[in-house]
Amino acid sequence: MAPWYTSVFSPLAAGLPPTIDDDALAAIKADVADNHVATPEGRDQSELAAIVAEARADGIPLSIVVIPGNPGHDSNLRDLATEVAKTEHGTVVVFSDDWVGTYSDTISRVRLEWAEDAAKSKQGDSVTAATIFVDRINEPEAVSWTAFTCVVLGGTAAAVAGLAYVKARRSAAEREGGVSRG
């Protein structure tokens, strides 16, 4: 009798968009290498290149890839961004007609997804989507979580110290008054 655990699940390999084969991936990487922008053949890259140059001047090592249509799954765009990032370090953003996928070795996933959400569903207007994405990435964080955590911890420590002080005073007052609880 075979044991019940004979089936093993293994993680799926990265799924690139169906229209991206090895040759297309190599072409995208080559296109990104010259100006940090890759777009479908014949599409003007000048506006996207200007956005990339501005982001890089602001300290964000950005690269942009645009693919036509929408892949089967939006996660394919993240997988493509990850593949491009193997040779183009920093932040890689991939735009399809309605979806966005990103990879970054400098920006947190939470911040990337916050910027992605605002840049989605632009019906193929990658310039508008890229502008929105970069604006979101450049926005200062509204809350410094380190400062917030320090304030909460400080407040908790002060509350505990205050309660210990009040308890000690009550205990001393009860001993002096001879009142016993019991």
KADAUR-V708949 format. One record per residue. N is the residue number from 0. SS is DSSP state (H for helix, E for strand, - for the rest). Layout:
n ss
N SS
N SS
//
This chain:
n ss
0 -
1 -
2 -
3 -
4 -
5 -
6 -
7 -
8 -
9 -
10 -
11 -
12 -
13 -
14 -
15 -
16 -
17 -
18 -
19 -
20 -
21 H
22 H
23 H
24 H
25 H
26 H
27 H
28 H
29 H
30 H
31 H
32 H
33 H
34 H
35 -
36 E
37 E
38 -
39 -
40 -
41 -
42 -
43 -
44 -
45 H
46 H
47 H
48 H
49 H
50 H
51 H
52 H
53 H
54 H
55 H
56 H
57 -
58 -
59 -
60 -
61 E
62 E
63 E
64 E
65 E
66 -
67 -
68 -
69 -
70 -
71 -
72 -
73 -
74 H
75 H
76 H
77 H
78 H
79 H
80 H
81 H
82 H
83 H
84 H
85 -
86 -
87 -
88 -
89 -
90 E
91 E
92 E
93 E
94 E
95 -
96 -
97 -
98 -
99 E
100 E
101 E
102 E
103 E
104 -
105 -
106 -
107 -
108 H
109 H
110 H
111 H
112 H
113 H
114 H
115 H
116 H
117 H
118 H
119 -
120 -
121 -
122 -
123 -
124 -
125 H
126 H
127 H
128 H
129 H
130 H
131 H
132 H
133 H
134 H
135 H
136 H
137 H
138 -
139 -
140 -
141 -
142 -
143 -
144 H
145 H
146 H
147 H
148 H
149 H
150 H
151 H
152 H
153 H
154 H
155 H
156 H
157 H
158 H
159 H
160 H
161 H
162 H
163 H
164 H
165 H
166 H
167 H
168 H
169 H
170 H
171 H
172 H
173 H
174 H
175 H
176 H
177 -
178 -
179 -
180 -
181 -
//
